[in-house]
Amino acid sequence: MKNYDVVIVGGGPGGYVAAIKAGQKQLKVALIEAEVVGGVCLNHGCIPTKTLLKSAKVYQTIKQAKAFGITVDGEISYNWAEMMKRKNGVVRRLTTGVAGLLKKNGVDVYQGFGEVIDPETVKVGNETLKAKHLIIATGASPIVPPIMGLKEAYEKGFAKTSREMLQIEEVPQELVIIGGGVIGVEFATIFNQLGSNVTIIEMQDGVLPMMDEDVRVAYAKILKRDGIVVHAKAEVKAVKGDKVVYHIDGKDVEIKADSILVSVGMRANTKGLEKLELKLERGAVVTDDQLRTNIKNVYAIGDVNGKYMLAHVASHEGIVAIENILGNEKKMHYDRMPSAVYGSPEIGAVGKTEKELKEQGIPYKVSTFPLMASGKALADNEKDGFVKLLVGEKYQEILGAHILSYNASDLIAELGVTMELEGTTAEIANTVHAHPTLSEIIMEAALGAIDKPIHL
């Protein structure tokens, strides 16, 4: 039996970051991981998909070389096997790096499934670990909904979750995606750019239901222009052989598929936690804003608590949990958590949507600025999109920011910092942004919130 200050179950972006932070603070820490450190994000999600998205983007850029005054003589094609090899190499390098960081910070890593016996005891293989504090970071797994024939199609490998889709040996000609959330849209972008015929079937009124309405509408138009078919307010009823049957506008419709991607959501991984008798809500572990569960000295971070299933949120939760273990009384501010969709273009968002502000009766005003008016965007031949700021009427604080643009996932950080500092649009407008840069669209939108933008 080994004794630790902290035992962490799960080595994803929440668990391994918490472990490194604990090691930096001289706590004796153990990390338990059933597969490979890095979790779903690093091994089967965030990093692999972004690597493939970049490969697909490069392929498309080369095909459009003429727009940049460049002549490409000869056939342009891609090599899927080489793309996958590159993806695997990136993942391997990062997982190796994480393992090295854990070792450097004195973290004991246990390979195997962790079974929690009580709030102070975890078994992994033949080892029994005792902990003063326990952090649950077991993540979540893709849901395969109870649709007629879908389970059988999944077992045969015809239907896949994102995890299996990242291991396919050839690009499907006809891809049907069940679910128009972030995962569905990102995979749609990858395979559409590589020449697949992609159809998204979404039960709600359009793709990306959690995003700001103006962004959703504009993004749907871009998907349609690029040849991605979206059937909204449609329900998949059955999978029959290579046919997907869905109900739309009062009738059943069949569509042929070479492959099906199931991306309807994630379910918290709570196996091995049963003896703790944790309070659950919709299958996820309930936590407060300090990541505490209903059991003393037990914390839950990342996808398993069901708050924000985003890697960077899990990592921050891991740091906050360790700070609270150290007695520093840190809290999560979920209203400042950024999110991103890595399509083409990207989406970056932080804070509230316009719909949420209306529902909550918060006075606000809107300022937008289009990429078409940006010199840098035109120089880069990237004209799709805009920035939208939602600003408090009285104090001009940022209530929400939504960016549809290439590199939006990087741009959104400026608005996140402004919100963290409780800054105003006047302060953004008075901050000189280098020219020509894409970041100027944020400055222009800020100018629009307090007076008028210059270049519009």
PyMOL commands that set and color helices and strands:
alter all, ss='L'
color gray80, all
select helices_A, chain A and resi 15-24+39-44+46-63+65-68+80-104+150-156+162-165+182-193+213-225+274-276+302-305+311-325+334-336+354-360+371-373+375-379+408-420+425-429+440-450
alter helices_A, ss='H'
color red, helices_A
select strands_A, chain A and resi 2-9+29-33+108-111+114-118+121-124+127-136+140-142+159-160+174-178+197-201+229-231+235-240+243-248+251-256+259-262+266-268+280-281+284-285+298-300+339-341+346-351+364-370+386-392+398-405
alter strands_A, ss='S'
color yellow, strands_A
deselect
rebuild
show_as cartoon
